[in-house]
Amino acid sequence: MRQRIPVIAAKAGNFFLFFFLINSVTLFIFIHYSANPSNATRGQQSRLSVMDTFFISHGSPTLSIDESLPARGFLQAWQTKVFSQRPNSILVISAHWDTDFPSVNVVQRNDTIHDFYGFPKQMYDLKYPAPGAPELAKRVKDLLKASGIKHVNEDRKRGLDHGAWVPLMLMYPEADIPVCQLSVQMHHTGTYHYNIGKALAPLKEEGVLIIGSGSATHNLRALQFESSSISSWALEFDNWLKDALLEGRYEDVNHYEQKAPHAKKAHPWPEHIYPLHVAMGAAGANAKAELIHSSWHYGALSYSSYRFKTSR
């Protein structure tokens, strides 16, 4: 019995030493992160999965109220059927904000911009008061300037236009995720916007959901309000775009004006396709595109939407 006492004491001593070390490490971590909140943020970000990027065809503003549109049901099922991850914040590249230089909105709370005319009154009563994302806006600006873009403007008054808030209202109806909006430059090219996306790629690892919001086809003068058939030119362009994306022919999409059938008919002006290039560039050259929705409205307005699965 006398021989067992030193052994027991030694084991007890080892246990208390181990317990002391564990608690010391825990205390150090607590002090470290308390003194440096950014360290905690980076730790949280490191545990997040890399975000995929998306292109959403937002179609007509009536998507906000028209229950008959299949695209509305698609967006309402976003969190359950498409993308269950909850982002830290959302960056939307909208076709409805065209500027000379890239611009980000830097606000604490987003106003709802009703940038459409002649629609039912109830649409003008809709609000999407999502928090702003000023820290994300600064990060976007820094990334773009680091890529060689000299001028990146900050807009401290602008809220969310309907290219942003209409789909988000259906996707994240709680309006509790911070949102930042980035403009397009209609006088530039698809390649230019693809390179903007490439510059923003690090955001995917920081819990930011990047969404390009435009339209796969967008020729308002060619809409057929009384027709149920799809215009052949619109269908041919939409099918070409789908094949090019699913086959990974991103360079062809960057030069869609020369490569695609009926390109000028499908997009008389390029602002509604450029958000696609940003989402595509942010995903990366090896990303796999997936068609996640397809439907039509007014015979020529495609709601084709895509997911870009990034390499893990």
Secondary structure, 3 states (H helix, E strand, C coil): CCCHHHHHHHHHHHHHHHHHHHHHHHHHHHHHHHHCHHHHHHHHHHHCCCCCEEEEECCCHHHHCCCCCHHHHHHHCHHHHHCCCCCCEEEEEEEEEECCCCEEECCCECCECCCCCCCCHHHHCCCCCCEECHHHHHHHHHHHHHCCCCCCEEECCCCECHHHHHHHHHHCCCCCCCEEEEEECCCCCHHHHHHHHHHCHHHHHHCEEEEEEECCCCCHHHCCCCCCCCCHHHHHHHHHHHHHHHCCCHHHHHCHHHHCCCHHHHCCCHHHCHHHHHHHHHHCCCCEEEEEECCEECCCEECCEEEEECCC
